[in-house]
Amino acid sequence: MSTIDIKEIRDAVEDGIQVLKKDWSSAREADQKSFDDKVENVLTEVKELSKVKDNVDKLQKDLNTAIVEMKESNSSNQPKHKSFSQALADSLKDGHAGLLKSLETNGQGQIEIKGFDYPNFNGYEGFVTETRQQMYGLKDDPFHWRQIIPLGSTSKQIIEYPKEVEDIGAPEPWEDVSPRKSKEDFTPGITMASNKIEWIAGIIKEIPLSMLEDLPWLTSFLNRRAYRALLRAEDKQLLSGNGTSPQLSGLLMNSVAYDGTEYDLFLEQIIDAAERQIADNENDANHIVMSNADKVGIILNKALGSGDYNLPAGAIGYVNGQLNLSGLALHSTRQFNKGQALVGDFRETEFIIRSAPVLKWFDQNKDDAEKNQLMLRIEERGGLAVYDEKALVKIGFN
């Protein structure tokens, strides 16, 4: 039987420990070297970045210096543009320095150049095309029939309304005695009238898209221009439409002629129509419409003897551009010729609107998309109702 020597065990353990220490030390040295190499690489990269930053800072500094030098060079080498007043003042001061000094010294006066402010366009560059951007003036008739005709609305294609005609019969005195008699029969003068709702429409074709882009105000200008044209067509229909579809049945078709025989003067006939003929029909005239020429004739009416303007107190008034004749608002229009007028109680009329004026732009009409063009359409639908033709009297219309 063999025995184990304690000393041998200890020696073996110590040898094993030494081997482990040697292996661990080698591994640690290898790890430390790897770590140190990584640190060194990072430090190297940091140094390189620092050099790059220094170079960037230097380049920025050089660039700033170059910009300053360029500005100073341009400032000293290029002539400065002066306004007219500055140039004249400098010329006088340079050429007559002695005179100016003498004047100032002796207190006899001084030369003062008033500001002329001639535009200073640096370099005068960029002047290829000059475009006036303000809105182009839009002409318009100051009077439209819808200003005095009440406006209504409908959702139908045909409007029906009561229209006054002559009454048949009338109430009479009746005596409550025996034998009793029948009371008088009468039929109010009401009949039913009907008008078709008609279109008034128009289009503006081939509007260049580039024109709308280059002239910012042109879109609103065309919108207003189209609306103005529609109002002109509306005025024509409201006054003189013949009632055959698609025309409206206008005011002249639904009014009565002046029936007076006592007066020959135009103003007398107007007042007679308002205060007698219309009043006899139990209407109260509120508007007079005549030609522009006749309105001027009233305003500038002169007495033959004195040459003074003849405006009878209370009969004619002209305040802030509004002319009143016998208490009636007077309007003028280019639709009337001299010697023509329409007097009436316009509360007995109504312009009934199915579709209010609508503006719409299109880019798909014909070949508009290919040619970068647009089309503008404006339209409305409506009909005119005149409830009592005798409330309107026309003068001078054959």
ChimeraX attribute file (.defattr): number of C-alpha atoms within 10 A of each C-alpha:
attribute: neighborCount
match mode: 1-to-1
recipient: residues
	/A:1	2
	/A:2	4
	/A:3	5
	/A:4	7
	/A:5	8
	/A:6	9
	/A:7	9
	/A:8	10
	/A:9	11
	/A:10	11
	/A:11	11
	/A:12	12
	/A:13	12
	/A:14	12
	/A:15	12
	/A:16	12
	/A:17	12
	/A:18	12
	/A:19	12
	/A:20	12
	/A:21	12
	/A:22	12
	/A:23	12
	/A:24	12
	/A:25	12
	/A:26	12
	/A:27	12
	/A:28	12
	/A:29	12
	/A:30	12
	/A:31	12
	/A:32	12
	/A:33	12
	/A:34	12
	/A:35	12
	/A:36	12
	/A:37	12
	/A:38	12
	/A:39	12
	/A:40	12
	/A:41	12
	/A:42	12
	/A:43	12
	/A:44	12
	/A:45	12
	/A:46	12
	/A:47	12
	/A:48	12
	/A:49	12
	/A:50	12
	/A:51	12
	/A:52	12
	/A:53	12
	/A:54	12
	/A:55	12
	/A:56	12
	/A:57	12
	/A:58	12
	/A:59	12
	/A:60	12
	/A:61	12
	/A:62	12
	/A:63	12
	/A:64	12
	/A:65	11
	/A:66	12
	/A:67	12
	/A:68	12
	/A:69	12
	/A:70	12
	/A:71	11
	/A:72	11
	/A:73	11
	/A:74	12
	/A:75	11
	/A:76	10
	/A:77	9
	/A:78	8
	/A:79	8
	/A:80	12
	/A:81	14
	/A:82	16
	/A:83	16
	/A:84	15
	/A:85	16
	/A:86	17
	/A:87	12
	/A:88	13
	/A:89	15
	/A:90	13
	/A:91	12
	/A:92	15
	/A:93	15
	/A:94	11
	/A:95	10
	/A:96	12
	/A:97	13
	/A:98	11
	/A:99	13
	/A:100	18
	/A:101	13
	/A:102	14
	/A:103	14
	/A:104	13
	/A:105	11
	/A:106	9
	/A:107	9
	/A:108	9
	/A:109	11
	/A:110	13
	/A:111	11
	/A:112	8
	/A:113	12
	/A:114	9
	/A:115	10
	/A:116	10
	/A:117	11
	/A:118	11
	/A:119	10
	/A:120	12
	/A:121	12
	/A:122	9
	/A:123	8
	/A:124	8
	/A:125	7
	/A:126	8
	/A:127	7
	/A:128	6
	/A:129	6
	/A:130	7
	/A:131	8
	/A:132	8
	/A:133	11
	/A:134	10
	/A:135	12
	/A:136	10
	/A:137	7
	/A:138	10
	/A:139	8
	/A:140	13
	/A:141	11
	/A:142	10
	/A:143	14
	/A:144	18
	/A:145	20
	/A:146	14
	/A:147	9
	/A:148	19
	/A:149	20
	/A:150	14
	/A:151	13
	/A:152	14
	/A:153	15
	/A:154	15
	/A:155	11
	/A:156	12
	/A:157	13
	/A:158	14
	/A:159	19
	/A:160	12
	/A:161	14
	/A:162	15
	/A:163	17
	/A:164	18
	/A:165	14
	/A:166	10
	/A:167	11
	/A:168	11
	/A:169	12
	/A:170	10
	/A:171	10
	/A:172	10
	/A:173	7
	/A:174	11
	/A:175	11
	/A:176	8
	/A:177	7
	/A:178	6
	/A:179	6
	/A:180	9
	/A:181	10
	/A:182	7
	/A:183	11
	/A:184	11
	/A:185	10
	/A:186	12
	/A:187	11
	/A:188	12
	/A:189	13
	/A:190	16
	/A:191	12
	/A:192	10
	/A:193	14
	/A:194	14
	/A:195	18
	/A:196	21
	/A:197	25
	/A:198	20
	/A:199	18
	/A:200	19
	/A:201	17
	/A:202	16
	/A:203	14
	/A:204	14
	/A:205	14
	/A:206	17
	/A:207	17
	/A:208	14
	/A:209	16
	/A:210	10
	/A:211	12
	/A:212	16
	/A:213	11
	/A:214	11
	/A:215	14
	/A:216	13
	/A:217	14
	/A:218	17
	/A:219	14
	/A:220	12
	/A:221	15
	/A:222	16
	/A:223	16
	/A:224	15
	/A:225	16
	/A:226	21
	/A:227	19
	/A:228	16
	/A:229	15
	/A:230	19
	/A:231	19
	/A:232	17
	/A:233	14
	/A:234	22
	/A:235	18
	/A:236	18
	/A:237	21
	/A:238	25
	/A:239	20
	/A:240	17
	/A:241	20
	/A:242	16
	/A:243	15
	/A:244	9
	/A:245	13
	/A:246	13
	/A:247	19
	/A:248	27
	/A:249	23
	/A:250	21
	/A:251	25
	/A:252	19
	/A:253	16
	/A:254	21
	/A:255	19
	/A:256	19
	/A:257	17
	/A:258	21
	/A:259	13
	/A:260	15
	/A:261	8
	/A:262	9
	/A:263	12
	/A:264	9
	/A:265	9
	/A:266	16
	/A:267	15
	/A:268	13
	/A:269	21
	/A:270	28
	/A:271	19
	/A:272	19
	/A:273	25
	/A:274	28
	/A:275	15
	/A:276	16
	/A:277	24
	/A:278	22
	/A:279	17
	/A:280	13
	/A:281	11
	/A:282	11
	/A:283	21
	/A:284	19
	/A:285	25
	/A:286	16
	/A:287	22
	/A:288	24
	/A:289	24
	/A:290	23
	/A:291	20
	/A:292	16
	/A:293	15
	/A:294	21
	/A:295	18
	/A:296	11
	/A:297	12
	/A:298	17
	/A:299	15
	/A:300	13
	/A:301	14
	/A:302	14
	/A:303	11
	/A:304	9
	/A:305	6
	/A:306	8
	/A:307	9
	/A:308	11
	/A:309	13
	/A:310	15
	/A:311	16
	/A:312	9
	/A:313	8
	/A:314	10
	/A:315	12
	/A:316	17
	/A:317	20
	/A:318	13
	/A:319	7
	/A:320	6
	/A:321	7
	/A:322	10
	/A:323	18
	/A:324	18
	/A:325	18
	/A:326	16
	/A:327	14
	/A:328	20
	/A:329	16
	/A:330	20
	/A:331	22
	/A:332	21
	/A:333	19
	/A:334	13
	/A:335	16
	/A:336	19
	/A:337	15
	/A:338	16
	/A:339	15
	/A:340	18
	/A:341	25
	/A:342	27
	/A:343	25
	/A:344	29
	/A:345	23
	/A:346	21
	/A:347	18
	/A:348	21
	/A:349	22
	/A:350	19
	/A:351	18
	/A:352	21
	/A:353	20
	/A:354	21
	/A:355	16
	/A:356	12
	/A:357	16
	/A:358	12
	/A:359	15
	/A:360	11
	/A:361	13
	/A:362	13
	/A:363	18
	/A:364	13
	/A:365	12
	/A:366	11
	/A:367	12
	/A:368	18
	/A:369	13
	/A:370	9
	/A:371	13
	/A:372	14
	/A:373	21
	/A:374	20
	/A:375	19
	/A:376	19
	/A:377	17
	/A:378	19
	/A:379	18
	/A:380	19
	/A:381	20
	/A:382	27
	/A:383	27
	/A:384	29
	/A:385	26
	/A:386	26
	/A:387	22
	/A:388	22
	/A:389	20
	/A:390	23
	/A:391	27
	/A:392	29
	/A:393	26
	/A:394	22
	/A:395	20
	/A:396	15
	/A:397	13
	/A:398	6
